[in-house]
Amino acid sequence: MSPRDTFFGYWETLCTTNPGVEKPVFNQTRCDLIASNMPRCMEVSAVCVQNPDPALCSAALSVCYEGVVGLYEDESGKGGRNRFDITAPCEIDDMCYIQAVHVEQYLNTPAVWNALSPPKQISEYKMVSEAVIDAFAKSSDGMTSTSDLVAFLLANQVHFLAYQGNLDLACNTAGNLRWAHSLVWKGQAEFASKPLRPWRSPVAATGRNETVGTMKEVRVRVGNADTESRFALVTVDGAGHLLPQDRPDVALDMMVRWITGAPFA
């Protein structure tokens, strides 16, 4: 939701045991380097957010990448670190998961390809489009926040759920919690005042109802609306970016509760 907040969350994710790891991923030397570079990253990324000019945002991204993000990213990829799960190895290319190859293979089978009927200009399905990545890199979209869009949804009674695998670095819990606290809307003060609470879910492996993560949420009536807007942040332990793949039973329970309006705790 906010690259700037995600960058800020790198230190907590890599330099503490808060994600649910036995020891921090980075040593003290690297953590000190991130901490020293973080203020400058925050300064220039704030300029980008306030003035979303592609040139300014590109410069901000360079500062944050070189000083913070790149310390991990430059060691990611096949055989290296995994940005989607700080405890797992990266199996293949930048996507890290062999399942990505399986998805490509499935969508490129003749029967599926014909059923989807893509434009003739497209010759095969790929998990990643370099053209799209380049287009984002040349714009400010990759560095600006979606806060205004989320606030608009909440003002129009569209519920919003942010869910997190606590082992994810690419969209880390620390950063998204920081973003959720800073989101300007009627429910901001109430949400920020609430502590994270544990939530429980039936775990398939044990057959027991266990604590699986933390959560907090608010339900707020905005303006003259007839219904309340629901805003929640839910975390899941032992899961990374691909939460439904890592913990499918918990992910299903989480989504059923959200869709039906049931509370998490």
Order of alpha helices (4+ residues) and beta strands (2+ residues): alpha-alpha-alpha-alpha-alpha-alpha-alpha-alpha-beta-alpha-alpha-beta-beta-beta-alpha-alpha
